[in-house]
Amino acid sequence: MRRRFTTLTGLFLIAIGISSCFKDGILNLNNGLVFNVNAKLLPAPVTITFVNANPGQNSIPDSVFLGFFGEGAGRLYTPTGGSNLVVMEGMVNIGLGKGEKPSAADPLRFGLNVDAPGYFPSTYYVTLRSLDIPQYVVVYLVEEGNFPSGVSGLKEFHQLTSTGFTSSQNLLTPLTFGKTERVHAQIQSGTQVLTAAGALITGNLQVDLLHYDNRSAVSVRAISGITESIPATGLNGQALGEVTFYPATYFSLGMNVGSLQGERLSKPIQITATLNPETFNPATGQYIAVGDELGVWRFDFNTGGWVQKGAAVVVKEANLLKVVFEQAETGVWMVGQPVDLCPTGATLAIQSGIPENACDRYFYTTLVDINTGRPLSAKWSDKYLTLENNSQITLADLPAGAVGKLRVWEGVKGCEGHLLAESQPFQACAPGLVNLQLPSLSTTGWLPLEVSVSGYCEVKGEEVELKPKNCLMYRPAGCGVYGMLADLDGGEGCVGALRSGEIYDFKTRIGDQVYEFDNIALSAGSILYPLPGGEVVTIDIELALSSAKLTLKDLPLPDDFCALIEE
């Protein structure tokens, strides 16, 4: 527990205002230099969290490693200006240089390859078109041996000689958790496994085959980062730009002996994949049918995009739709059709019961395709949006010609509660204003909550109190994935999403430090909350008949944030 902060010393004069030890993040040094510490922070429009894809598994993957690619990868920083973007407690904030101004005409694009011990690798591609609409990205990682709904896989070991596989092999993903689609890989005897450079691999070969269906919302979310708004190259090498895919099947095939990765095969493998008959085919505007030709694609990690390798025709056998094709490479594969994107779509003019300038409330929203009843875009269907009356939201990166409707939910992702409102259908890519009627939204039952977050830095042996700019996230205790609660400018804000007496978890990241506060009841009182390092944070909650105040203070601020204080 911090006891006091320096208010006046020979080195510092910390006071702007009457008898105040600190105000609005401004520190006034005795040499006359006045600056705003928060102004030194870079804009950080992208927050990424990494979670277990299995619902109900609130575990955060340990030691998440990121590899960035794409044209914008070299323009990313930490909010404090560092170049080492590190995941802490499953969370990373990504900042941009102060000269960066992404727009619809000049977006900033980058991708990230995600690795975590005990989890299968994942890829997520981000397109940022505005600093005014922050992206709160959730990357769902599939844990080895703990598959969520819609995902299944197998792991086998085979002893390879210089002549390759000594017998033919049939790899068939299991039908677990109610799955009805699978992938079958047939390997011929004598098939050799080679590295990308053509070196022969021998020894105890590990083979991993992982399949994702398109029925389960969990499975679709897990692959949305690599199937939506992502570059692609056509069969003849033509650049298709950024597209979104409607996957009919998606799988990864990995082969390795220790650190040696097999990428090429001396003989092609035959792949048979059964398909969900309710897979939308944008080329026909209908569900897939016998005779439809679908593209066969492989993800190129060198270029960060999909490359078409061929095509497969939908057939029907034993009352199942399927495709059959051959491949001579390992890696990540998909069968499906791409559709062009509208870089800028409709502008939604929100008509709701929420007064302008009311306390912020970030609603969890989903954007649904009225043709399929499924998310029009997983990236747009997991948005937290403020929906005050007469506000405007410009859509982007949606499938051309799409017709959708917006659903607004109580709660957070994975713990949505009941449906609060649903809009009328609208043309998502049609330019111009669309008046979106959400009359059932109002402030009735809200608890306007004033929020304040402050911490301290130790500078020259003195403790300096600061109110950092940060995003505070929340969830009902232990339920779902953290959602946006407040974007605190100078450590202050007003929100309207919480209820008196309910129990919540809170989380924020400031610089290189993540702070988590679990099982906090929104009841009047003061809580001394111990941090893992032994420091104690004070949480004060004040309640009135129609308002409340939540104060988090005495946070030990991290070194990279405190380094912004200069003489």
C-alpha distance (Angstrom), angle and dihedral (degrees) to the residues before:
residue distance angle dihedral
M1 . . .
R2 3.77 . .
R3 3.79 111.6 .
R4 3.79 104.1 -164.8
F5 3.80 145.6 -18.4
T6 3.78 128.1 -129.1
T7 3.78 111.9 -99.4
L8 3.77 101.9 176.0
T9 3.79 130.7 7.8
G10 3.76 137.0 150.6
L11 3.77 87.9 -95.6
F12 3.81 103.8 39.8
L13 3.77 137.1 34.9
I14 3.78 102.4 -165.1
A15 3.76 106.2 -177.2
I16 3.72 135.0 94.1
G17 3.80 107.2 172.9
I18 3.75 135.2 20.2
S19 3.84 114.4 -38.0
S20 3.80 90.4 -26.6
C21 3.78 119.2 139.1
F22 3.79 91.6 -159.7
K23 3.77 139.0 4.6
D24 3.81 133.1 -175.1
G25 3.80 96.5 -21.9
I26 3.85 93.3 -64.3
L27 3.77 118.3 141.3
N28 3.83 117.9 -169.9
L29 3.79 113.6 -158.9
N30 3.79 121.1 -156.6
N31 3.79 91.1 -115.0
G32 3.79 89.0 69.9
L33 3.81 96.5 -106.4
V34 3.78 109.8 139.3
F35 3.75 121.7 -173.3
N36 3.74 141.5 153.2
V37 3.77 110.6 -117.4
N38 3.80 92.3 -156.2
A39 3.80 90.7 53.8
K40 3.78 87.8 65.9
L41 3.79 90.9 62.0
L42 3.79 115.2 99.3
P43 3.79 118.6 -124.0
A44 3.81 107.4 -91.4
P45 3.81 106.9 -164.4
V46 3.82 95.7 163.3
T47 3.79 125.2 66.8
I48 3.81 116.3 178.5
T49 3.77 126.7 -168.4
F50 3.79 126.2 -174.4
V51 3.79 120.0 -145.9
N52 3.77 141.3 168.2
A53 3.82 107.7 -89.7
N54 3.78 90.9 -139.9
P55 3.83 108.4 96.0
G56 3.75 112.6 -122.5
Q57 3.80 91.3 27.4
N58 3.78 102.0 109.4
S59 3.78 92.6 175.8
I60 3.79 116.2 127.4
P61 3.81 115.4 -138.1
D62 3.80 111.5 -110.3
S63 3.80 122.8 -126.5
V64 3.80 99.6 9.3
F65 3.80 110.6 -166.6
L66 3.80 122.4 -158.8
G67 3.78 130.8 -155.7
F68 3.80 114.7 -171.3
F69 3.80 124.8 -151.7
G70 3.79 138.8 167.3
E71 3.78 134.9 67.1
G72 3.81 94.5 -62.6
A73 3.80 97.0 46.4
G74 3.80 94.0 97.2
R75 3.81 92.5 52.3
L76 3.81 97.0 63.1
Y77 3.80 125.6 105.2
T78 3.76 141.5 165.9
P79 3.82 112.8 -93.7
T80 3.81 87.9 -104.6
G81 3.81 91.8 54.8
G82 3.79 100.5 -99.0
S83 3.78 123.6 137.3
N84 3.82 98.8 -142.2
L85 3.80 106.9 90.7
V86 3.79 105.0 -164.2
V87 3.80 129.2 179.4
M88 3.80 111.5 -127.3
E89 3.81 119.6 -172.2
G90 3.79 89.8 -15.4
M91 3.81 94.9 -52.6
V92 3.80 139.5 100.8
N93 3.81 131.9 175.9
I94 3.80 115.6 -150.4
G95 3.78 119.7 -151.6
L96 3.79 132.5 -166.4
G97 3.78 130.2 -144.7
K98 3.79 113.9 -93.0
G99 3.78 91.3 -110.6
E100 3.79 93.3 56.6
K101 3.80 114.8 106.8
P102 3.80 109.7 168.0
S103 3.79 114.8 -163.9
A104 3.78 140.6 171.5
A105 3.80 88.9 -92.4
D106 3.81 94.8 43.6
P107 3.83 110.2 26.6
L108 3.77 125.8 179.1
R109 3.79 112.5 -125.3
F110 3.77 131.4 -170.4
G111 3.76 139.6 150.7
L112 3.76 134.1 -150.4
N113 3.77 131.5 -150.7
V114 3.78 110.3 -148.9
D115 3.80 126.1 -153.0
A116 3.79 127.5 176.4
P117 3.81 128.6 167.4
G118 3.80 110.5 -100.2
Y119 3.81 93.7 17.3
F120 3.77 133.9 91.6
P121 3.83 115.0 -108.6
S122 3.78 117.6 -96.3
T123 3.80 136.5 -165.9
Y124 3.80 128.8 -151.0
Y125 3.81 127.4 -175.7
V126 3.81 121.1 -156.3
T127 3.79 128.7 -162.6
L128 3.80 114.1 -170.9
R129 3.80 116.0 -164.2
S130 3.79 101.2 164.7
L131 3.78 141.2 22.8
D132 3.81 89.2 -147.2
I133 3.82 96.0 68.1
P134 3.81 107.1 55.0
Q135 3.77 116.0 -150.3
Y136 3.77 115.3 -131.3
V137 3.81 101.8 -167.3
V138 3.79 125.3 -168.7
V139 3.81 116.6 -164.0
Y140 3.79 112.1 -159.3
L141 3.80 112.8 -149.0
V142 3.80 121.7 -161.5
E143 3.79 112.8 -134.1
E144 3.78 117.5 -137.3
G145 3.80 109.7 -107.9
N146 3.82 92.5 6.9
F147 3.79 103.2 81.1
P148 3.80 119.5 -179.3
S149 3.80 124.8 -139.6
G150 3.80 111.8 -60.8
V151 3.80 95.7 21.8
S152 3.80 127.7 93.2
G153 3.76 135.4 160.6
L154 3.75 148.0 165.4
K155 3.79 137.2 -141.7
E156 3.79 123.4 -153.8
F157 3.81 137.3 170.4
H158 3.80 124.1 -141.1
Q159 3.78 129.8 -178.0
L160 3.81 107.7 -127.5
T161 3.79 123.3 -158.3
S162 3.79 127.0 -169.3
T163 3.81 87.1 -83.7
G164 3.81 92.4 55.4
F165 3.80 125.2 -129.5
T166 3.80 109.4 16.9
S167 3.82 92.9 -149.4
S168 3.78 138.5 16.1
Q169 3.81 115.8 -84.0
N170 3.80 133.4 -153.0
L171 3.79 114.8 -157.7
L172 3.81 112.9 -169.2
T173 3.81 123.5 175.4
P174 3.81 112.2 -133.1
L175 3.81 125.3 -111.7
T176 3.79 98.3 -122.0
F177 3.82 131.3 160.3
G178 3.81 91.7 18.8
K179 3.80 95.7 -53.2
T180 3.79 115.2 162.2
E181 3.82 99.6 -177.5
R182 3.76 128.3 66.3
V183 3.79 143.9 160.3
H184 3.82 126.4 -117.4
A185 3.82 120.8 -160.2
Q186 3.81 118.4 -166.8
I187 3.81 115.8 -162.0
Q188 3.78 120.4 -166.0
S189 3.78 122.8 -132.2
G190 3.80 109.9 -99.9
T191 3.81 94.7 31.9
Q192 3.79 108.9 147.7
V193 3.80 123.5 -150.7
L194 3.81 117.7 -138.1
T195 3.77 136.3 -174.6
A196 3.80 120.4 -117.6
A197 3.81 87.6 -93.9
G198 3.80 92.0 52.3
A199 3.80 99.2 -104.2
L200 3.79 114.6 149.6
I201 3.81 116.8 -113.9
T202 3.81 120.2 -147.5
G203 3.78 134.0 168.8
N204 3.81 134.2 53.2
L205 3.81 102.3 -7.7
Q206 3.81 119.9 -158.3
V207 3.80 113.2 -149.3
D208 3.82 121.3 -165.6
L209 3.79 122.1 -174.0
L210 3.81 116.4 -176.9
H211 3.82 124.8 -179.1
Y212 3.81 130.2 -166.5
D213 3.80 121.2 -166.5
N214 3.80 125.6 -153.8
R215 3.81 96.6 -131.4
S216 3.78 99.7 76.1
A217 3.80 118.3 72.7
V218 3.81 87.6 -147.0
S219 3.80 92.1 55.6
V220 3.81 92.8 45.8
R221 3.81 91.4 50.5
A222 3.80 91.0 50.0
I223 3.82 92.1 58.9
S224 3.82 100.0 31.6
G225 3.80 92.3 96.5
I226 3.79 90.8 63.6
T227 3.83 100.4 35.0
E228 3.82 102.3 46.5
S229 3.80 129.4 69.5
I230 3.78 94.1 -7.6
P231 3.84 134.9 136.7
A232 3.79 118.9 -97.8
T233 3.80 137.8 -176.1
G234 3.80 121.4 -147.9
L235 3.79 129.4 -128.7
N236 3.80 93.7 -89.8
G237 3.79 94.8 45.5
Q238 3.81 96.2 -95.9
A239 3.79 115.5 147.9
L240 3.80 110.3 -117.8
G241 3.78 94.9 -172.1
E242 3.78 118.2 -141.8
V243 3.78 114.0 -17.4
T244 3.79 139.3 164.6
F245 3.78 121.1 -128.5
Y246 3.77 132.2 -142.2
P247 3.82 97.4 -148.3
A248 3.79 117.6 -148.3
T249 3.80 91.0 -177.2
Y250 3.79 134.0 -3.0
F251 3.79 128.1 -170.8
S252 3.78 143.6 153.1
L253 3.79 126.9 -140.8
G254 3.79 117.7 -163.3
M255 3.81 129.1 -176.5
N256 3.78 125.1 179.3
V257 3.78 144.6 151.6
G258 3.78 104.7 -152.4
S259 3.81 107.5 -54.0
L260 3.81 93.3 -15.7
Q261 3.80 108.5 104.6
G262 3.78 118.9 -154.0
E263 3.80 112.6 -141.3
R264 3.79 105.8 156.2
L265 3.81 132.1 52.0
S266 3.79 127.1 -154.4
K267 3.81 91.1 -141.9
P268 3.79 127.1 32.8
I269 3.80 119.8 -104.2
Q270 3.79 117.9 -133.3
I271 3.81 112.5 -129.2
T272 3.80 122.4 -161.5
A273 3.80 115.3 -175.2
T274 3.79 125.2 -177.8
L275 3.81 113.9 -142.1
N276 3.77 138.7 -143.4
P277 3.86 106.0 -113.9
E278 3.81 88.7 -143.8
T279 3.80 92.1 65.4
F280 3.78 109.9 129.1
N281 3.80 116.8 -127.2
P282 3.82 109.6 -157.3
A283 3.81 90.2 -165.4
T284 3.82 90.6 66.6
G285 3.80 101.3 22.2
Q286 3.83 87.9 -127.4
Y287 3.76 138.9 87.0
I288 3.80 114.2 -76.2
A289 3.79 116.4 -80.7
V290 3.80 138.9 -175.6
G291 3.79 109.2 -70.3
D292 3.81 96.4 28.1
E293 3.80 112.5 135.3
L294 3.79 114.2 -138.4
G295 3.78 128.8 -171.4
V296 3.81 121.6 -109.7
W297 3.81 111.0 -142.7
R298 3.80 138.1 -175.1
F299 3.80 123.8 -162.7
D300 3.81 114.0 -121.5
F301 3.81 108.8 -149.9
N302 3.80 90.9 -170.4
T303 3.80 93.4 62.6
G304 3.80 98.0 24.4
G305 3.79 96.9 -125.2
W306 3.79 146.0 87.1
V307 3.79 121.5 -86.2
Q308 3.78 121.2 -161.6
K309 3.80 112.2 -126.2
G310 3.78 100.0 178.0
A311 3.79 143.8 -54.2
A312 3.80 137.2 -87.4
V313 3.79 130.7 -156.1
V314 3.80 120.6 -133.2
V315 3.82 111.9 -117.6
K316 3.79 133.6 176.5
E317 3.79 123.9 -129.6
A318 3.82 128.1 165.2
N319 3.81 87.4 -3.2
L320 3.82 91.3 -58.7
L321 3.79 127.3 116.4
K322 3.80 112.4 -132.6
V323 3.77 146.2 156.2
V324 3.79 127.6 -138.7
F325 3.81 124.0 -160.1
E326 3.78 142.1 143.5
Q327 3.79 130.9 -115.8
A328 3.79 132.4 -177.6
E329 3.81 98.2 -165.1
T330 3.77 136.4 68.5
G331 3.81 121.8 -135.5
V332 3.80 136.6 80.8
W333 3.81 116.0 -24.5
M334 3.77 136.4 -176.7
V335 3.78 137.4 -177.4
G336 3.80 113.5 -154.6
Q337 3.74 148.6 92.7
P338 3.80 127.1 -84.0
V339 3.76 124.8 -140.6
D340 3.79 128.0 -160.8
L341 3.78 119.0 -108.0
C342 3.75 131.3 -130.4
P343 3.84 103.5 -129.4
T344 3.80 88.6 -155.3
G345 3.78 121.6 23.2
A346 3.76 136.7 172.1
T347 3.78 122.2 -26.9
L348 3.78 109.1 -130.8
A349 3.79 113.0 -142.5
I350 3.79 102.4 -158.1
Q351 3.79 118.1 -137.6
S352 3.80 106.9 -174.2
G353 3.77 142.5 140.4
I354 3.79 91.9 -104.2
P355 3.81 112.6 107.1
E356 3.76 118.9 -126.9
N357 3.79 112.7 -99.4
A358 3.80 92.1 21.6
C359 3.78 117.1 144.9
D360 3.80 109.9 -71.5
R361 3.73 118.2 -94.2
Y362 3.80 120.1 -178.5
F363 3.78 107.6 -150.3
Y364 3.78 121.2 -156.7
T365 3.80 104.8 -122.7
T366 3.79 137.0 -175.5
L367 3.80 126.2 -159.7
V368 3.80 109.4 -146.4
D369 3.81 130.3 -160.5
I370 3.82 105.6 -129.3
N371 3.82 90.2 -152.5
T372 3.79 96.0 58.9
G373 3.81 104.3 16.4
R374 3.80 87.9 -128.6
P375 3.79 130.9 111.1
L376 3.78 110.1 -65.2
S377 3.77 86.5 -148.2
A378 3.79 124.1 -0.4
K379 3.81 88.9 -148.2
W380 3.80 91.3 54.6
S381 3.80 92.6 37.5
D382 3.77 93.7 64.3
K383 3.80 98.2 52.5
Y384 3.78 128.9 134.1
L385 3.79 107.4 -146.5
T386 3.79 135.2 175.1
L387 3.78 107.6 -131.1
E388 3.79 106.4 -169.5
N389 3.79 117.6 157.5
N390 3.82 116.1 -77.8
S391 3.81 93.1 10.2
Q392 3.81 117.9 135.7
I393 3.80 132.1 -139.6
T394 3.81 121.9 -170.4
L395 3.79 114.3 -150.9
A396 3.79 122.2 -143.3
D397 3.81 142.8 175.4
L398 3.79 96.1 29.3
P399 3.82 127.5 143.1
A400 3.79 110.5 -84.4
G401 3.80 113.2 -103.0
A402 3.79 93.5 15.8
V403 3.79 120.6 155.4
G404 3.78 114.4 -156.8
K405 3.76 146.9 160.7
L406 3.78 130.7 -144.2
R407 3.78 121.2 -122.5
V408 3.80 120.8 -163.8
W409 3.79 119.4 -155.7
E410 3.76 137.8 -164.2
G411 3.81 113.5 -119.0
V412 3.80 130.2 3.2
K413 3.78 138.0 -49.7
G414 3.79 110.3 -63.1
C415 3.81 91.1 15.1
E416 3.78 99.4 55.8
G417 3.79 101.8 151.8
H418 3.78 115.7 -165.9
L419 3.79 128.8 -12.9
L420 3.80 109.7 -97.7
A421 3.79 100.2 -172.9
E422 3.79 144.0 -12.9
S423 3.78 125.3 -156.8
Q424 3.77 129.1 -138.3
P425 3.85 115.8 -95.1
F426 3.81 115.8 -85.4
Q427 3.79 140.3 178.5
A428 3.79 100.6 -98.5
C429 3.80 95.8 -161.6
A430 3.80 99.7 39.2
P431 3.82 110.3 114.0
G432 3.77 117.6 -122.8
L433 3.77 137.7 46.2
V434 3.78 123.7 -37.8
N435 3.79 115.0 -167.7
L436 3.79 102.7 -137.5
Q437 3.78 112.5 -158.6
L438 3.81 114.7 -148.3
P439 3.82 99.6 157.8
S440 3.80 96.0 156.6
L441 3.80 91.7 66.4
S442 3.78 112.8 95.2
T443 3.78 141.0 141.1
T444 3.82 92.6 -104.6
G445 3.80 109.0 132.6
W446 3.77 94.2 11.9
L447 3.75 122.0 134.8
P448 3.83 107.5 -144.5
L449 3.78 102.1 -137.9
E450 3.79 125.0 -163.4
V451 3.80 108.7 -150.4
S452 3.80 127.2 -160.9
V453 3.81 127.4 178.4
S454 3.80 122.1 -175.6
G455 3.77 137.0 164.8
Y456 3.75 141.8 168.8
C457 3.77 140.5 -112.2
E458 3.77 126.0 -158.2
V459 3.79 110.0 -131.3
K460 3.81 122.5 174.0
G461 3.79 88.9 -16.9
E462 3.80 93.0 -52.7
E463 3.80 127.1 111.7
V464 3.79 112.1 -127.0
E465 3.80 120.1 -166.7
L466 3.80 117.0 -138.1
K467 3.79 135.8 176.6
P468 3.81 104.1 -145.0
K469 3.76 126.7 -154.9
N470 3.80 106.3 -112.2
C471 3.79 146.1 144.7
L472 3.78 115.3 -111.7
M473 3.79 116.1 -153.3
Y474 3.76 130.6 -167.4
R475 3.79 146.9 178.0
P476 3.80 136.2 -177.0
A477 3.80 102.4 -85.3
G478 3.80 109.6 -70.3
C479 3.81 93.6 -14.8
G480 3.80 125.7 121.0
V481 3.79 130.0 -36.5
Y482 3.80 121.8 -39.5
G483 3.80 112.7 -90.9
M484 3.77 133.2 -163.2
L485 3.79 114.6 -80.7
A486 3.80 104.3 164.9
D487 3.79 142.7 -10.5
L488 3.79 99.2 -141.7
D489 3.78 114.9 -153.2
G490 3.77 107.9 -159.4
G491 3.79 90.7 -6.9
E492 3.82 92.8 -63.6
G493 3.78 134.1 103.6
C494 3.77 147.3 134.7
V495 3.79 122.5 -125.0
G496 3.78 137.1 176.5
A497 3.78 109.1 -160.0
L498 3.81 104.8 94.6
R499 3.78 133.5 83.7
S500 3.77 129.5 -141.9
G501 3.79 113.4 -102.9
E502 3.81 95.8 14.6
I503 3.82 121.4 123.1
Y504 3.81 120.4 -123.2
D505 3.79 143.4 177.6
F506 3.82 117.3 -135.6
K507 3.79 129.6 -161.4
T508 3.79 136.7 178.0
R509 3.78 138.2 164.4
I510 3.79 122.2 -143.6
G511 3.78 115.0 -179.2
D512 3.80 108.9 -46.7
Q513 3.79 94.7 -18.3
V514 3.82 129.6 89.6
Y515 3.79 119.0 -159.6
E516 3.80 121.4 -161.0
F517 3.79 126.6 -174.4
D518 3.80 115.0 -173.1
N519 3.81 131.9 -163.9
I520 3.79 97.8 8.5
A521 3.81 111.6 169.1
L522 3.78 114.0 -146.7
S523 3.80 92.1 -129.0
A524 3.79 129.2 123.3
G525 3.77 114.0 -86.2
S526 3.78 145.9 70.7
I527 3.80 126.1 -79.5
L528 3.80 126.1 -163.2
Y529 3.81 101.6 -150.6
P530 3.84 117.0 -165.7
L531 3.81 118.4 -141.4
P532 3.82 123.4 -147.1
G533 3.81 90.6 -104.1
G534 3.79 92.6 56.9
E535 3.83 97.6 -102.9
V536 3.79 117.5 128.1
V537 3.80 123.9 -134.6
T538 3.79 120.4 -157.0
I539 3.80 116.8 -134.9
D540 3.81 113.9 -168.2
I541 3.79 121.0 -171.3
E542 3.79 121.7 -170.5
L543 3.80 121.5 -174.2
A544 3.79 131.7 -164.6
L545 3.80 130.8 172.6
S546 3.80 94.2 -87.5
S547 3.80 106.5 9.4
A548 3.78 143.5 36.7
K549 3.77 142.6 -166.2
L550 3.81 128.5 -138.5
T551 3.81 116.6 -166.2
L552 3.81 124.6 -175.7
K553 3.79 111.0 -173.8
D554 3.81 141.9 163.8
L555 3.82 94.2 44.3
P556 3.82 109.6 164.9
L557 3.81 99.6 -127.0
P558 3.82 118.0 -140.5
D559 3.80 125.1 -104.6
D560 3.82 95.5 -111.2
F561 3.80 90.8 56.4
C562 3.80 93.9 43.2
A563 3.81 90.1 50.1
L564 3.82 87.2 71.4
I565 3.80 87.8 73.9
E566 3.79 105.8 91.3
E567 3.76 133.7 174.8
